[in-house]
Amino acid sequence: MFPPEALSDDGFLGGRLRILQPRQGYRAATDPVLLAAACPARAGETALELGCGAGVASLCLGHRVPGLALTGLELQPAYAALARDNAGGNGQALEVIEGDVAAPPAALRHRSFDHVIANPPWYPAGGGTPASDAGRETGLREALPLAEWIDLAARRLKPGGYLTVIQLAERLPDLLAACDRRLGSLDLLPLAPRAGRPAKRVLLRARKGGRGAFRLLAPLVLHEGAVHDGDRDSHSAWAEAVLRDGAALPFPAR
């Protein structure tokens, strides 16, 4: 577990959530907030986060949609303990199950959920320079193919349930290839850092048993202006609403 001096106390959603994170290790930034904002959950439903880390995405989702039953699966015990502490510190109920996406624990095998959300590791195994911190390396570099994350999500979804994933744009071919016939009505939302720049992240929403056509949505731009122009976030209006106020992302209705 992390000693207190190894943790920082960070604000999310404009300080509405206070999250303990390791000073050295895997640290959440905007991706889990955007992931939570893209999930179309409603009060009374159930949601599972695969690889919940310190719990940021689940707790952002629970803040926006009170009355959800939230569950997280986390491989690393120290991060699982942080997620439990963060849930309690923010007055939310989050069931955190320790286990591996590759071999789900018995506590998950016979359960199904209205929603599954995931921010899988970005980088394929075997390439690049490993992170100096083991927790950060585990969070960022996959130990099993992205397809196995999507497979587990599809198996744990109820019929008609929604999968929501955020991933690097360069991993989009792998992400789409992993969505087999169980998942349909795919909506892909590119996230561009600035107008005229290529998207660096994508959000994918899919429905179990969905039969709607694939839709490539117009990109959402995170920052105003052509370049960073000082010590400020310069978020676009929609990004400010999501990242500071906990608003939902504007996916068009089907």
Secondary structure, 3 states (H helix, E strand, C coil): CCCHHHEEEEEECCCCEEEEEECCCCCCCCHHHHHHHHCCCCCCCEEEEECCCCCHHHHHHHHHCCCCEEEEEECCHHHHHHHHHHHHHCCCCEEEEECECCECCHHHHCCCEEEEEECCCCECCCCCCCCCCHHHHHHHECCCCHHHHHHHHHHHEEEEEEEEEEEEHHHHHHHHHHCCCCEEEEEEEEEECCCCCCCCEEEEEEEECCCCCCEECCCEECECCCCCCCCCCCECHHHHHHHHHCCCCCCCCC
